[in-house]
Amino acid sequence: MKHEPIGALLGDVDQALLMSHVERISAVDRESGEPGDWQAAEYIVGYLSGIGVPARVERIRNLVSSPISANMQLDDNSQVP
């Protein structure tokens, strides 16, 4: 099987369809582990599956830091906000 250079494939990209996917996914608040994150993932899986590309969402256990504020204390005890 001969592979085409990526440049040859770019002409096959439907820019309007691609942009509609970007707009759909970017319209959702996708903070890690939140409902919007899963909605975006399921949308992508649904689309890919619909065109015959095997896809699935992998669930992993991880810790996500989402600090509201932070500061740093220096050796001279001054603080940087």
C-alpha positions in Angstrom: 0.0 0.0 0.0 1.5 3.3 -1.1 1.1 6.2 1.4 0.4 9.7 0.0 2.3 12.7 1.4 0.3 14.7 3.9 0.1 17.6 1.5 -1.7 15.5 -1.1 -4.4 14.7 1.5 -5.1 18.3 2.6 -7.2 18.9 -0.5 -9.6 16.2 0.8 -10.2 18.1 4.1 -13.7 19.6 4.3 -12.8 22.8 6.1 -16.4 23.8 6.8 -17.1 20.4 8.4 -13.8 20.6 10.4 -14.8 24.0 11.7 -18.3 22.8 12.7 -16.6 20.2 14.9 -14.3 22.8 16.4 -17.2 25.1 17.1 -19.3 22.3 18.7 -16.5 21.1 21.0 -15.3 24.6 21.9 -18.9 25.7 22.9 -18.7 23.3 25.9 -16.9 24.0 29.1 -14.4 21.1 29.1 -12.7 21.2 32.4 -11.0 17.8 33.1 -13.4 15.2 34.5 -16.4 17.5 34.3 -19.6 16.7 32.3 -18.5 18.9 29.4 -15.2 17.0 29.1 -17.1 13.7 28.7 -19.7 15.3 26.3 -16.9 16.4 24.0 -15.2 13.0 24.1 -18.5 11.2 23.4 -19.2 13.6 20.5 -15.8 12.7 19.0 -16.2 9.0 19.5 -19.8 9.1 18.1 -18.6 11.0 15.0 -15.6 8.7 14.4 -17.7 5.6 14.9 -20.3 6.9 12.5 -17.7 7.1 9.7 -16.3 3.7 10.5 -13.3 4.6 12.6 -13.0 2.5 15.7 -12.9 4.8 18.7 -13.6 4.7 22.5 -13.2 6.8 25.5 -10.6 5.6 28.0 -11.3 6.3 31.6 -8.2 6.8 33.8 -7.9 7.6 37.4 -5.8 10.8 37.9 -5.6 13.9 40.1 -6.3 17.3 38.6 -5.2 20.5 40.2 -7.4 23.5 39.7 -6.2 26.1 42.2 -8.2 29.2 42.8 -5.2 31.2 43.9 -1.5 30.7 44.7 1.5 32.5 46.1 5.1 31.8 46.6 7.2 32.5 49.7 10.8 33.4 49.1 13.8 32.6 51.4 13.7 36.1 52.8 10.1 35.5 53.8 8.7 37.9 51.3 5.7 36.6 49.2 5.0 36.8 45.6 1.3 36.8 44.8 
